[in-house]
Structures are given as C-alpha cells and as structure tokens.
Amino acid sequence: MLLSDQDIRNRLLIARLPAMPQILVKLIEHLQADDLGMPELAALIAKDAGMTAKLLAVANSSAYHRSTRSANLEQSLVALGTDMIKTLVISDSVFQTFNSFPHAGSIDLRGFWKNSLTAAVIARDAARTLDYVHPEEAYLAGLLHNVGRLALLAAAPKEYAFNFTAIDDEDLCAVEQRTLQITHAEAGAWLIERWQLDSFLADAVLYHHEPGERLEGSHLLIRIVRLAHVLTCHANDETMVLDACALCGIDSARALQLIEGAARQVEQAAAHLGIDLAGADDIPQPSAYAPPPPVDPVQKRLNEEVRNMVLVSEVGQTLARQQGEAGLLDAMTRTARILFDFESAVVLLENPTGHLLSGAPAPGVARIADFSVSLAKGGPVARSALERRPAFVGGERQQLGLAEEQLLRILGTDSLVVVPLVAGARCLGVLVGGVPAWQLPHCQRRERFMQAFGAQAASALENLLLERGHARRQLANVAEEFRDASRRVVHEVNNPLAIIKNYLSILDGKLARQEPVGGELSILNEEIDRVGQLIGSLAEPHAPDTGPRPVDAARVVDDVLRLFRTSGFVPGGVQIVAHMDGDSAIEGDPDVLKQILVNLVKNAVEAFGPQHKNGGRIEVVNRGHVNRERHLYLELGVNDNGPGLSREVLANLFMPVKSSKEGALDGGKRGLGLSIVHGLVKKMGGHIACRSASSGTSFEILLPAYTGAGNALALPARALGSA
C-alpha cells in the first residue's frame, strides 16, 4: 500500500518516538565547547545512576585486569580513560534510545546494532585520521546514520517491516520514497532535528546516500559519514569505496585498515554494553521490495498539470473581477488557503521606495498592518521577492531571521511558504502562507503551480494599481493645472493692481488741485476690467477660440507706455520710447499682447532700480516683417541699456524659477513673469528670444502678421515717436 506524504508525517508525529537522554545532550554540548575534562565527566556521569553503574561494571571487569574491585567512580573513570568513557556514554545512551522505539522489541535488531556500531567506529577512526576536531561527534553520527529506519518502523510497522532488514542501498531509498514518500535518511535527519542536536549531525544523516560528486566541498562530517556507510555496507563495491575514499582524501590501504580495526572494536564495545551480536551476520538481507504503483506517475503528473492550468485560469478570472484593493487581497489569501492547504495567509506589498515589503491589512491578523521586511537585509522572504522564486521556510530546519520568526508567530505556524507576486519584470510583493512542517515537501512539489498562481494574482493586482494610479495622476494633473493657473493669475493681477495703485495716487493729487481726471478714470476702468478678465480666466482657463483677429500692435504699445509714463512707476532717470513706424498689424488678442508688453517693460524698469540716475533708456521697436519657415511674422523688440543678465539667469530665463531681484512689484517672481510671457507668446502662435550683455538686454518677439483682406485694419495706421 502506498501512503500519502501527509499520512506518513502525521504518523511520525504521533508515533511517540523516544527523546534523546539528557546525559548525551549535555555530553555533546561539553564536547563541542571543548571544556570537558575528567572532573567534568565524573560530575556529568554521577547524575545518571544507570550510566554510573554501567561504567563501574566495565571498569571492574576482567577486561581491565583489576586486582581489587573499587566502588569509587572517579578512580574507575581514570582506569577507563577519557576516550573509552565517551564511547561508552554515547553508545549506551543511543542503544537505550534504540530499544525505546515502538516495535523495536518485535524485530531482531542484532544486524541493525552491528551495522550502527561498525559505522560509528569507522567514522571515529576516519575523523582522527583526518584531524577532525570532534571525533566523538563522528562516532555519534555513525551510530545514528540509520536511526531513520527505526523511526519508519515505528510509524509504519506493517508497511516497513519487510524493508527494515533490506540491504541499505539506493534501491531501498527509492522504494521508501515510492511507498512512504520519505526515505530513512530524511526521517533520520528529521528526528535528529527534533532532538535538537547539532545541525551537521542531521546533514550527515540526510546525505549519507548521496554520490560523491554531490558532496565535494561539503562539511567534513558529512563526507566522513558517507565513507563510514560505504565501508560498512558496500566494502565489496570497489567503485563506491574508491569514490568515498577520494571524497575524504584517504587511500584504499587506509580504508582496509579502518574496516579491519572496526571488527575488533565492535566486538569489544558490544561486550562492554551487554549487546549480543552472535548470529548477526546470519540474518538475511533481502533486496528492498515495493508493490507496483497503481497509477502511471507520468500520467498522474500530466493530469495534475492540466488540472493546475485550469485552476490558474479560473483563479485569474476570479481575481480580475474583484473590486478594490481590500477585496482583491482578501480573495487572493482566501484562494491560496483553499488551493495550497495553508492554515493562514497574508500579503506583503512592496512600498513606493522599493526598499521594504509592508504588510497589507488582513481580517483577523491585526499585527500584519504594522509589519515590514527589509529587502536589503536578506532572509528567505526578501530573497523570494528579489529572486522571483517561491521559498519554503521550515522553523526547525534553519536559522531564521527576525522577520521570519515574527511571521511564524503572527501566523501561528511552524513553517512558511512564500509565493512572489511577479508581474512582468517587477515583483509587487509576496503572499506568505503558514503550513505544518511536514507539509513543506508536498508544497515544494507544487512550486510551479504556486508560481503560476502568483503571476495571476500579481496581474490582477497590477491592473488595480494601474487604474488607481491613473485616477490619481488625473487628479494630480487637474490640481497642478489649477495651481499653475492660480500662480499665473496672481502674478498677472499684480500688474494692473500696481498701476491702479499708482493712478489712485495721481488722482488724489489732481483732485486736490481741482484738475480734470477723465483720462485717469478711463485708465482705472480699463485696468479694473483687466483684473476681472484675469480672475475670470481662472474659472474658464480654456476660452473658446474665436479665430484670428486683426490687432494694431502700435496702439497696444501706445496704451502700455501711457500707463507707465503717467503712473509714476518709472524712475525719473529712466526714459521710455517707442518706434513703431510701418505696418504693425498682427493676428491675436490685444489683451494678451498688452499683458506681454506690461511684463517686459516692467521687468526692464525694475532692472534699473528705483534710485537709478539719468541715462536709463527703454525702447519698444517695430523691426518689420520676418519670414520664418514660410510664415510671416511682425518682429517687436523691447530693449534696455540696463546692467544685463548673467549667463546662469539667461540659461533658465523662461523657466518658472524664483527671481533674485529685490523690490519687484510682483514679489520677486520675475522668473514666473517671463515664464508667463513665454506661454502667452506661444499662445499667440509666436516666438520669443532674448539677447543680453553688460550693455543691456533685448527681447525679440515674433508675432503672426495679419494677412487677411489686403491687410486693411479698422484702426488707422500710425507711428509713435519718442516720448
């Protein structure tokens, strides 16, 4: 009968396998710490009455030719010697443990004991040959290398009874894997880890059937136990012996000495321990046997793959229909628990900086929302996300990082399965499921299915994030456009407000002198209307296009200069003049042109400063028509003989940067003003450029020339002379 993977591990858990004696645990701890002398040995053994009696009996036996019998433990220990004491303590502890296994009394263990003792002695002698620092550890590893066979007999006595006495070779491992879904090497390593012995002991037991090429470069203890196993069970297989010897760097002559020396030491140890090995060599060792599989494994695997593909497709459609992030994450974890038998599951998503995996809120897992894993500090969870591969984390099998230990407690489990959520080349996060340790191998065999599930879940999550990001970008764009429009309006409103302020001062003086104020009131009305238009543009930033209109640029220039000349804004030492001779008809909006010129003239005035002495000059010039790329433009120039602009300022002139000017009417926002000018010129379909040197600055503006109806304007053509 074939047992399921879950069934055999459940049976191992409930088989009441014995615990390792405390005296052996303490002995191994002292040996690894290299602090065990004769007084420490005596103190340790004195705590175990059974072990004390055993050592006293051996010390007072005829083997040591003692003329008088002594009951003193320390004297007996001195007579035995440290090496013999360690051997007896380890051997007796292990064999007492072997006898405590369920069903151990119902089967002949003589062959098993002889095999274990032989492997132990060879492992210890090989360790001494290779200068391994803990030969007693090698002895213990040899004794325990087949303890998994006892564990399988205890867990599945009916299924494993025949194979317990079978030849210990690769065929036995294959039959065990086929019938029980676990080999005796894996079961032995699992048991040693439960006993909390050193991890290399478990590794040595786990890999003692591995071929030499796989073990090259492995820990020396692993290679020593492989050699001991081969010399114990396969001494007649020359190829295997040479391979195992080469792995440890010893020759065949030394291997033969190890085998011959082991035979004498095994007999001596059995006598001291009271183990009867007579007839052990006569116990038959049949070849391993397994009933034929009921189903073709290839067909079974194919059926499973097809089933997984269908499930993944259905999962993808289900996840794609979820609304909102919370609903999608809940569906992901719920589906993963059903598909992979997870006891619990949570999702960790990559944060915006890409440095952390942060817990997504999950029902019933309150702590996960504040939990995070650093991608830079490594660990199985971080590696799974970085390498885009599932990770299988056993709480008992490896040294875990703090993050993994926290996850084990949060999920209330002893093992983790980490499934990366990979969409294209990006890992959006991981799904972490909690499973019992015995279920990990079953999960590992479904790795491809888990990867496909993670890809479907990531695709649904990415679509959700893209939709949410698109909506956020739209809102951000609208908000940014509104902020830009607000800044432009605030800046531009400052210009007419400054003019209004100056004209109110002029109006106050004229009224006091009882002079006529009609012209000033007209200008005030125009500027107040312009303030209203600018504020109105904030509510309707995209005014409907009414088509090209003819505009007399000379008249607009006249209006702008009149504002500056009569407002008192221009210092006494600065002169503003205009030369607008010739045709000045353009296409566009007169208010936009006025806004452009007000900004440029005001900037030129501010460049001189309020305390400028005589000699300052600002000119607005009609430079005639220009044909540029088959389009006709009118070129206007706004020039001053001020201090000029630095190279840095000139390089970023039309960018919305903060000006370094002091005392500007627009609050020092010259950079914003020129950015607005640039935008307004582009809005009119024109071009603007700037030249600047220590002798002054010149802005050159190309505006579309009006070419309709014979270029006849309703307004009279005229030229403005010097003011």
VEXVOVO-491085 format. One line per field, with one value per residue (C-alpha): y, x, z; residue in one letter. Coordinates in Angstrom, 2 decimals. Example, Ala and Ser with C-alpha at 12.3 -4.5 7.8 and 13.67 -1.06 7.14 Angstrom:
residues 2
py = (-4.50 -1.06) .
px = (12.30 13.67) .
pz = (7.80 7.14) .
residuo = (A S) .
//
This chain:
residues 723
py = (0.00 3.45 6.05 9.73 12.23 13.82 10.46 9.22 12.54 12.60 9.09 10.07 12.92 10.70 7.59 8.52 8.36 8.47 11.58 11.72 11.08 14.27 12.86 12.52 16.02 17.50 15.43 16.72 20.32 19.96 18.24 20.99 23.60 21.75 22.14 18.52 17.17 14.22 16.14 17.41 13.90 12.49 15.17 14.58 10.77 10.88 12.45 9.30 6.24 3.79 5.15 5.17 1.51 0.64 2.34 0.85 -2.60 -2.17 -0.66 -3.58 -6.26 -8.73 -6.79 -4.27 -6.92 -5.10 -7.00 -5.23 -4.00 -0.32 1.44 4.88 6.48 8.83 6.05 3.89 6.70 7.16 3.44 3.52 6.62 9.57 8.02 4.84 6.81 8.96 5.87 4.04 7.06 7.75 4.10 3.16 6.31 5.68 1.96 2.64 5.08 2.48 -0.02 2.58 2.85 1.38 -2.13 -2.37 -5.42 -7.24 -7.45 -8.81 -5.75 -7.57 -6.79 -3.17 -2.77 -4.28 -2.05 1.03 0.18 -0.56 2.73 4.57 3.07 3.66 7.25 7.97 6.42 8.25 11.51 11.01 10.22 13.44 15.52 16.29 18.28 16.27 12.53 11.72 13.67 11.49 8.37 9.56 10.40 6.88 5.36 7.46 7.35 4.72 5.81 6.81 3.11 2.71 5.81 4.44 1.06 2.80 4.95 2.31 -1.17 -3.10 -1.30 -1.18 -4.41 -6.28 -3.45 -2.82 -5.70 -4.97 -4.09 -0.45 0.93 3.39 0.83 0.87 4.68 4.55 2.02 4.09 7.21 5.36 3.66 6.12 9.37 9.69 7.91 6.62 9.28 12.05 10.52 10.24 13.86 14.96 13.03 14.40 17.94 17.22 16.09 19.49 18.02 19.87 20.66 18.96 15.68 15.94 16.84 13.90 11.52 13.16 12.90 9.55 8.02 10.91 10.20 11.62 14.30 15.96 16.00 17.58 20.65 19.70 19.73 17.13 15.34 14.70 13.15 11.05 9.52 8.79 6.93 5.03 3.98 2.74 0.80 -0.74 -1.73 -1.80 -2.82 -5.22 -2.50 -1.23 1.73 3.01 2.51 4.41 7.20 7.55 7.41 10.12 12.25 12.19 12.12 8.72 5.72 2.21 0.78 3.07 2.15 -1.54 -0.75 1.08 -1.95 -4.43 -2.26 -1.75 -5.51 -5.84 -2.64 -3.56 -6.88 -5.14 -2.42 -4.98 -6.92 -3.81 -2.77 -6.22 -6.48 -9.95 -9.80 -13.57 -14.61 -11.01 -11.94 -14.78 -12.51 -12.40 -9.02 -9.18 -6.59 -3.84 -4.56 -2.29 -3.12 -1.80 1.70 1.69 4.66 5.63 8.50 10.29 10.20 11.27 14.23 15.19 15.10 17.27 19.81 20.07 20.47 23.19 25.09 25.08 26.18 29.00 30.26 30.27 31.94 34.70 35.42 35.43 37.81 40.13 40.61 41.85 45.47 47.48 46.57 45.14 42.84 41.64 40.91 39.04 36.95 36.20 34.93 33.00 31.28 30.44 28.80 26.63 25.69 25.02 23.96 26.98 27.33 31.13 33.61 37.29 39.59 41.83 44.54 46.45 50.01 53.02 53.29 49.63 49.04 47.27 44.68 46.05 44.06 44.62 44.78 41.40 40.32 38.53 39.39 42.74 42.94 42.46 46.06 47.35 44.60 45.08 43.19 44.96 43.80 44.88 42.68 39.34 36.41 33.86 36.26 39.04 36.58 35.17 38.65 39.57 36.23 35.86 32.27 30.60 29.98 27.20 28.14 25.45 26.77 23.82 23.29 26.52 29.66 32.17 35.94 38.08 38.83 35.13 34.40 37.20 35.87 32.39 33.85 36.16 33.27 30.81 28.14 26.40 26.72 29.26 29.16 32.42 32.97 36.02 38.14 38.71 40.80 41.06 42.03 43.52 41.82 43.62 41.74 38.25 36.07 34.23 31.08 29.15 25.34 22.49 21.45 18.00 19.65 21.57 18.78 18.49 22.27 22.14 19.66 22.26 25.06 25.60 25.78 28.37 30.44 30.42 31.44 34.25 35.53 35.60 37.34 39.87 40.60 41.38 43.49 45.38 46.21 47.51 49.61 50.97 52.00 53.61 55.29 56.61 58.13 59.67 61.07 62.60 64.27 65.39 66.83 68.76 70.06 71.04 72.81 74.74 75.67 76.84 78.86 80.38 81.37 82.96 84.88 86.10 87.25 88.98 90.62 92.30 94.30 96.12 96.43 98.22 100.53 101.16 101.98 104.49 106.09 106.46 108.45 110.63 111.00 112.13 114.89 116.08 116.22 118.26 120.67 120.53 119.35 117.23 113.45 111.94 110.26 108.70 107.40 105.82 104.04 102.89 101.44 99.60 98.11 97.10 95.35 93.61 92.37 90.95 89.22 87.67 86.35 85.08 83.13 81.05 79.70 79.24 78.57 77.36 80.17 79.31 80.15 82.95 82.79 85.31 88.98 91.98 93.91 97.20 96.49 100.21 101.17 98.48 99.74 103.30 102.18 100.34 103.21 105.70 103.59 103.68 107.34 108.71 106.26 107.45 103.93 104.81 106.46 109.96 108.89 106.30 107.21 105.00 105.48 103.67 103.42 101.77 103.09 100.99 98.29 96.90 94.66 91.26 88.41 87.75 89.20 92.80 91.99 89.17 91.44 94.11 91.53 90.55 94.11 95.17 92.29 93.03 96.82 96.40 93.96 96.45 99.26 97.09 96.17 99.82 100.07 102.97 105.01 104.92 108.11 109.70 107.77 104.78 104.03 101.52 101.13 99.30 98.94 97.71 95.91 94.99 91.66 88.35 85.21 82.20 78.70 80.05 82.05 85.85 87.49 91.03 91.48 93.66 94.49 95.54 96.84 98.45 99.63 98.22 96.00 92.88 89.30 86.74 83.56 81.42 83.58 83.74 79.94 79.43 82.65 81.33 78.67 79.35 79.98 82.48 85.74 87.20 90.76 92.91 95.34 93.92 94.76 91.11 89.98 88.92 86.49 87.65 84.05 83.32 86.54 85.62 82.08 83.55 85.84 82.82 80.95 83.94 84.40 80.69 81.04 83.75 81.45 83.45 83.11 84.99 85.22 87.24 88.73 90.17 91.66 94.18 96.95 95.91 93.36 92.91 90.78 89.90 88.87 87.37 87.63 86.35 89.18 89.85 88.94 88.94 91.36 93.19 93.75 96.59 97.36 99.12 101.13 103.93 103.09 105.37 105.51 106.57 108.79 109.40 110.36) .
px = (0.00 1.24 1.00 0.41 3.09 0.84 -0.12 3.42 4.45 1.34 2.15 5.75 4.47 2.16 4.39 5.70 9.31 11.74 13.59 17.36 18.76 19.83 23.25 24.03 22.73 24.92 27.91 27.64 27.34 30.55 32.39 31.50 32.62 35.93 35.64 35.17 37.95 37.87 36.27 33.51 32.97 32.69 30.19 28.08 28.00 27.30 23.88 22.78 22.58 22.21 25.22 27.28 26.52 27.39 30.80 31.65 30.82 33.07 35.92 35.84 35.53 38.25 38.95 40.90 42.65 41.93 43.22 40.83 37.32 36.72 33.40 34.90 33.55 36.44 39.03 37.02 36.91 40.68 41.12 38.87 40.36 38.58 38.14 36.54 34.25 32.98 32.46 30.53 28.35 27.46 26.91 24.83 22.68 21.97 21.23 18.92 17.16 17.02 15.39 12.73 11.38 7.89 8.03 11.80 11.19 9.24 12.08 15.63 17.90 21.26 22.09 20.98 23.13 26.22 25.79 25.43 28.43 30.64 29.75 30.37 33.84 34.90 33.61 35.56 38.81 38.44 37.85 41.09 42.95 41.60 42.25 38.53 38.22 35.31 35.85 33.13 30.67 31.66 31.15 27.65 26.81 27.83 25.65 22.67 23.08 20.33 18.08 15.51 14.86 13.75 11.54 9.86 9.36 7.71 5.46 4.53 5.26 3.09 4.33 8.03 8.64 9.97 12.23 13.68 16.11 16.68 20.09 20.89 21.42 19.95 17.27 15.98 15.76 13.86 11.37 10.92 10.28 7.81 5.84 6.16 7.11 10.09 13.46 15.06 17.78 15.16 13.30 16.57 17.52 14.01 14.29 17.75 16.49 13.62 16.23 17.91 21.35 23.92 22.70 25.67 24.68 21.31 23.02 25.43 22.48 20.45 23.17 24.83 23.37 24.38 27.00 30.49 30.25 27.39 29.29 32.52 33.25 30.65 31.31 33.92 31.48 29.12 31.93 33.15 29.70 29.38 32.74 31.66 28.39 30.17 32.86 30.20 27.58 29.40 33.00 32.93 31.96 35.36 33.94 31.92 34.85 37.30 34.76 34.18 37.93 38.65 35.96 37.90 41.39 42.50 43.84 42.40 45.05 43.92 40.32 41.14 42.79 39.63 37.49 39.80 40.18 36.42 35.72 37.76 36.42 32.79 33.16 34.75 32.07 29.25 30.75 31.01 27.45 25.99 24.74 24.60 25.75 26.06 24.45 24.10 25.85 23.40 20.33 19.28 19.34 16.84 16.57 14.06 10.56 7.65 4.29 3.82 2.37 -1.36 -1.15 1.38 3.29 3.76 0.04 -0.64 1.73 0.17 -3.30 -2.13 -0.55 -3.73 -5.80 -3.44 -3.62 -7.42 -7.41 -4.93 -7.05 -10.18 -8.31 -7.10 -10.64 -11.96 -9.28 -9.73 -13.39 -12.61 -13.39 -10.96 -7.64 -9.13 -11.47 -8.67 -6.23 -8.91 -9.72 -6.00 -5.41 -8.71 -7.96 -4.38 -5.62 -8.00 -5.56 -2.45 -3.93 -2.45 -3.57 -3.39 -2.08 -1.10 0.19 3.26 3.41 6.47 6.42 6.77 10.54 11.12 13.10 10.52 7.76 4.94 2.02 -1.39 -4.28 -5.95 -9.07 -8.13 -4.40 -4.21 -0.40 0.33 -0.57 2.44 4.82 7.58 10.55 13.69 14.69 18.28 18.85 18.23 16.35 14.12 11.18 13.31 15.20 11.93 10.88 14.28 14.83 11.17 11.02 8.90 10.63 9.91 10.87 10.94 11.07 13.13 15.44 17.37 18.47 15.72 15.91 13.86 11.31 10.65 10.36 7.81 5.82 5.75 4.26 1.87 0.51 0.62 2.50 5.88 6.68 6.16 5.62 6.48 4.93 6.28 3.70 5.53 4.08 6.45 9.87 8.53 7.75 4.81 5.15 4.76 1.97 3.03 1.19 1.52 1.77 2.83 6.46 5.55 3.58 6.58 7.78 4.25 4.23 7.65 6.34 3.69 6.20 5.29 1.60 2.38 4.43 1.54 -0.88 1.47 1.63 -2.19 -2.57 0.14 -1.52 -4.83 -3.04 -1.04 -4.20 -5.80 -2.75 -2.59 -6.24 -5.78 -2.56 -4.24 -7.05 -4.55 -2.49 -5.60 -6.50 -2.90 -2.77 -6.01 -4.74 -1.38 -3.06 -5.22 -2.18 -0.29 -3.28 -3.65 0.00 -0.24 -3.39 -1.96 1.18 -0.67 -3.24 -0.37 0.46 -2.90 -3.20 0.16 -0.98 -4.30 -2.44 -0.21 -3.12 -5.07 -2.14 -2.12 -5.90 -5.67 -3.20 -5.23 -8.45 -6.68 -5.58 -9.04 -7.54 -9.53 -9.24 -11.16 -8.11 -7.05 -10.56 -10.64 -7.36 -8.59 -11.71 -9.62 -7.30 -10.17 -11.77 -8.47 -8.33 -11.81 -10.80 -7.73 -9.71 -12.38 -9.76 -9.17 -12.71 -12.53 -8.86 -9.66 -11.63 -13.26 -11.18 -12.87 -10.33 -7.62 -8.44 -6.57 -4.73 -2.86 0.29 1.22 -1.98 -1.38 2.19 0.82 -1.60 1.12 3.58 0.87 0.21 3.85 4.51 1.60 1.60 4.78 6.13 9.10 12.05 12.93 16.27 14.72 13.21 10.68 10.35 8.63 9.47 6.50 6.88 5.43 2.80 2.08 -0.92 -0.81 -3.24 -4.25 -5.80 -4.92 -5.29 -2.76 -0.29 -0.81 -0.09 3.14 4.37 3.44 5.54 8.56 8.51 8.00 10.93 13.10 12.13 12.87 16.27 17.36 16.13 14.30 17.48 18.81 20.44 19.92 20.75 18.41 16.53 13.81 12.69 9.78 10.62 8.83 11.58 9.42 8.36 10.21 9.60 10.29 9.60 7.12 5.16 5.06 5.70 5.99 9.08 8.80 11.78 11.82 15.31 17.01 20.53 20.47 23.08 22.20 21.64 24.16 24.83 23.06 19.93 19.90 20.19 16.99 15.24 11.84 11.67 9.34 12.11 12.20 13.94 16.73 15.55 14.59 11.69 9.83 6.15 5.29 7.01 10.26 8.69 10.47 11.13 7.42 6.65 8.94 7.57 4.09 5.34 6.79 3.48 1.46 3.70 3.30 -0.44 -0.47 1.50 4.71 8.29 10.41 14.16 16.48 19.93 21.80 25.23 26.74 25.43 21.79 19.08 16.88 13.76 12.81 9.20 7.84 4.04 1.93 1.39 -2.19 -2.52 -6.31 -8.41 -5.48 -4.08 -6.58 -7.23 -10.23 -7.81 -5.74 -2.09 0.29 3.72 4.69 7.69 9.91 8.20) .
pz = (0.00 -0.87 1.89 1.26 2.18 4.78 6.29 6.99 8.56 10.71 11.84 12.61 14.77 16.81 16.94 20.44 19.32 22.28 23.39 23.45 27.00 28.75 29.63 25.92 25.15 27.91 26.80 23.21 24.45 26.50 23.68 21.22 23.75 24.27 28.07 29.17 31.41 33.79 36.71 34.41 33.04 36.54 37.60 34.49 34.82 38.57 37.80 35.93 38.20 35.32 33.47 36.70 37.29 33.70 33.86 37.26 35.92 32.89 34.94 37.38 34.68 33.81 30.64 32.73 34.91 38.19 41.21 43.53 42.89 43.55 44.00 43.56 40.33 39.74 40.14 37.75 35.21 35.44 34.82 31.74 30.17 28.57 25.12 26.45 28.76 25.89 23.73 26.43 27.33 23.70 22.80 25.83 25.52 21.85 22.26 25.21 22.90 20.11 22.49 23.37 19.83 19.36 17.83 18.50 20.66 17.95 15.46 15.52 15.92 16.07 12.44 12.87 16.02 14.40 11.34 13.56 15.77 12.76 11.08 14.35 14.90 11.26 11.40 14.60 13.32 9.99 11.88 13.80 10.56 9.01 12.19 12.60 15.82 17.28 16.71 19.27 17.13 14.16 16.34 17.28 13.66 12.62 15.34 14.26 10.49 10.13 13.01 10.38 9.73 13.35 13.01 9.87 11.54 14.49 12.26 9.64 11.07 8.60 5.50 6.53 8.44 5.39 4.22 7.71 7.16 3.45 2.03 2.82 -0.69 -3.19 -4.19 -0.61 -0.67 -3.97 -2.57 0.61 -1.43 -3.65 -0.87 2.04 0.24 2.61 2.84 6.05 5.57 5.56 8.52 10.48 9.82 10.84 14.13 14.95 14.41 16.81 19.33 18.82 18.23 16.14 12.61 10.89 12.53 10.78 7.50 7.78 8.26 5.48 2.83 3.61 0.41 -1.85 -4.57 -4.13 -6.82 -4.95 -1.66 -2.91 -0.81 1.83 5.59 6.63 8.96 6.02 3.98 6.93 7.49 3.77 3.93 7.06 5.40 2.25 4.19 6.43 3.83 0.48 1.22 -1.75 -4.25 -5.37 -7.30 -4.34 -1.95 -4.16 -4.65 -0.88 -0.16 -2.73 -1.12 2.18 0.67 2.00 0.09 -0.20 2.13 4.95 4.19 4.63 7.98 9.09 8.23 9.99 13.07 13.31 13.59 16.82 18.36 17.61 19.44 22.43 22.55 22.28 25.19 27.37 26.51 27.00 23.43 21.91 18.30 17.85 14.60 13.40 10.17 9.57 9.44 5.76 3.99 1.13 -1.56 -0.96 -2.21 -3.15 -4.73 -8.26 -8.43 -9.09 -11.47 -14.11 -12.45 -15.78 -16.44 -12.88 -13.26 -16.58 -15.07 -12.22 -14.60 -16.67 -13.51 -12.27 -15.60 -15.47 -11.84 -12.52 -15.42 -13.28 -10.40 -12.73 -13.93 -10.37 -9.12 -12.12 -11.16 -7.64 -6.82 -4.72 -3.13 0.08 -1.86 -4.14 -1.30 0.63 -2.47 -3.00 0.54 0.65 -2.68 -1.63 1.59 -0.44 -3.22 -1.13 2.24 4.00 7.60 7.24 4.68 4.45 1.70 1.93 -0.75 -2.00 -0.65 -3.02 -2.43 -3.29 -0.07 2.08 1.94 4.09 5.46 3.86 6.37 6.70 8.66 11.87 11.61 13.36 13.69 10.00 9.05 11.04 9.92 7.31 5.88 4.63 1.15 1.78 4.85 3.14 4.65 2.88 2.45 0.95 -1.28 -2.59 -3.71 -5.17 -6.95 -8.03 -6.75 -4.04 -0.72 1.75 5.29 8.00 11.53 12.79 9.83 9.58 11.34 10.72 10.63 12.97 10.23 9.59 13.32 13.66 10.71 12.24 15.42 13.60 11.53 14.42 12.46 12.38 8.64 5.87 2.13 0.34 -3.11 -5.04 -6.88 -10.17 -12.99 -15.95 -14.62 -11.39 -8.09 -6.46 -3.19 -1.72 -0.39 2.78 3.85 7.11 6.95 9.26 8.81 7.48 4.65 3.21 0.84 -0.55 -1.14 -2.81 -5.37 -6.30 -6.82 -10.49 -9.61 -6.93 -9.37 -11.86 -9.11 -8.05 -11.64 -11.96 -8.60 -9.50 -12.85 -11.16 -8.53 -11.17 -13.14 -9.97 -9.12 -12.68 -12.56 -9.17 -10.30 -13.45 -11.41 -9.00 -11.86 -13.41 -10.12 -9.63 -13.16 -12.62 -9.29 -10.81 -13.71 -11.27 -9.16 -12.25 -13.42 -9.93 -9.82 -13.26 -12.36 -9.05 -10.84 -13.66 -11.37 -9.55 -12.68 -13.10 -9.33 -9.20 -12.00 -10.25 -7.03 -8.79 -10.63 -7.40 -6.04 -9.18 -8.99 -5.38 -6.32 -9.31 -7.29 -4.63 -7.36 -8.98 -12.27 -14.78 -14.12 -17.02 -18.55 -15.25 -14.56 -18.03 -17.35 -13.95 -15.53 -18.15 -15.52 -13.26 -16.25 -16.93 -13.33 -13.79 -17.04 -15.42 -12.47 -14.84 -16.78 -13.62 -13.81 -17.60 -18.41 -21.94 -23.56 -26.90 -29.95 -31.97 -34.79 -35.75 -35.20 -36.56 -33.87 -34.22 -32.23 -32.32 -30.49 -27.83 -27.36 -27.05 -24.30 -22.39 -22.46 -21.46 -18.38 -17.34 -18.18 -16.18 -13.26 -11.56 -11.66 -13.88 -12.08 -13.18 -14.62 -17.00 -20.38 -22.23 -26.00 -28.87 -32.57 -34.25 -37.81 -40.60 -40.76 -37.25 -37.92 -36.21 -35.55 -31.94 -28.82 -27.84 -24.14 -24.43 -26.26 -23.60 -20.88 -22.66 -23.05 -19.49 -18.10 -20.31 -19.75 -16.01 -15.83 -17.73 -15.33 -12.31 -13.75 -13.33 -9.74 -8.06 -7.41 -11.00 -12.21 -15.63 -18.76 -18.46 -21.68 -22.61 -26.24 -27.86 -31.56 -34.70 -36.61 -39.56 -41.01 -40.87 -42.94 -40.78 -42.05 -44.65 -42.08 -41.92 -38.56 -37.21 -35.06 -31.95 -29.79 -26.12 -25.35 -22.38 -21.61 -18.10 -16.39 -18.41 -17.26 -16.04 -18.03 -15.38 -15.39 -19.20 -19.48 -17.45 -18.42 -19.40 -16.67 -13.71 -11.17 -8.36 -9.18 -7.03 -7.67 -4.75 -4.67 -7.65 -7.78 -8.40 -5.19 -6.81 -9.28 -12.41 -13.37 -13.22 -15.16 -18.05 -17.99 -18.41 -21.20 -22.99 -22.63 -23.89 -26.94 -27.77 -27.25 -29.95 -32.26 -31.96 -30.80 -28.26 -27.78 -25.55 -26.02 -23.07 -22.35 -19.98 -22.26 -21.89 -22.66 -25.74 -26.08 -29.66 -30.22 -33.45 -33.69 -36.62 -39.08 -40.16 -43.83 -44.38 -46.53 -48.02 -44.59 -44.00 -40.36 -38.99 -36.91 -38.51 -39.06 -37.24 -35.75 -32.28 -31.92 -28.99 -25.77) .
residuo = (M L L S D Q D I R N R L L I A R L P A M P Q I L V K L I E H L Q A D D L G M P E L A A L I A K D A G M T A K L L A V A N S S A Y H R S T R S A N L E Q S L V A L G T D M I K T L V I S D S V F Q T F N S F P H A G S I D L R G F W K N S L T A A V I A R D A A R T L D Y V H P E E A Y L A G L L H N V G R L A L L A A A P K E Y A F N F T A I D D E D L C A V E Q R T L Q I T H A E A G A W L I E R W Q L D S F L A D A V L Y H H E P G E R L E G S H L L I R I V R L A H V L T C H A N D E T M V L D A C A L C G I D S A R A L Q L I E G A A R Q V E Q A A A H L G I D L A G A D D I P Q P S A Y A P P P P V D P V Q K R L N E E V R N M V L V S E V G Q T L A R Q Q G E A G L L D A M T R T A R I L F D F E S A V V L L E N P T G H L L S G A P A P G V A R I A D F S V S L A K G G P V A R S A L E R R P A F V G G E R Q Q L G L A E E Q L L R I L G T D S L V V V P L V A G A R C L G V L V G G V P A W Q L P H C Q R R E R F M Q A F G A Q A A S A L E N L L L E R G H A R R Q L A N V A E E F R D A S R R V V H E V N N P L A I I K N Y L S I L D G K L A R Q E P V G G E L S I L N E E I D R V G Q L I G S L A E P H A P D T G P R P V D A A R V V D D V L R L F R T S G F V P G G V Q I V A H M D G D S A I E G D P D V L K Q I L V N L V K N A V E A F G P Q H K N G G R I E V V N R G H V N R E R H L Y L E L G V N D N G P G L S R E V L A N L F M P V K S S K E G A L D G G K R G L G L S I V H G L V K K M G G H I A C R S A S S G T S F E I L L P A Y T G A G N A L A L P A R A L G S A) .
//
